[in-house]
Every structure is written in C-alpha cells, then in structure tokens.
Amino acid sequence: MSRLREAYRKAIKNVREQRLALPIEFHYDESEYVGERWHFILRDLKGFGQFQGESKRYRGF
C-alpha cells in the first residue's frame, strides 16, 4: 500500500505542478520479484460524473 500511496501522491504532485487536465493515467511497479505493473486513472469527481452521464456528489460513490 505504501508504494501505491507514493505513486498516487506523485501523480497529484505532477498534476498540480504541470497544471494537467484530469483524468490522467498513472502506474506503479510492484516489487521486482513480483514483476507486476498496476495501472490507475486519477479523476476529479466532477469529471467522473460527466463521464458517467450524470452529476454525482462525493457521497454518491
């Protein structure tokens, strides 16, 4: 979980510093012994509601 949290925080930092538009994809690599790469999408709640075709609130998730 700590590696995922670190990748998540790094993605947020990049979005803020580079003023990127959401959604963006990010990933992190599991340990070298496992050899897996996990992919995620960082979205804002407003954009996610539009993606689903309806407006959502935080508690709706």
Secondary structure, DSSP 4 states (H G I P E B T S, - for coil): -HHHHHHHHHHHHHHHHHTPPSPEEEEEEPPTTT--EEEEEE--HHHHHHHHTS---GGG-
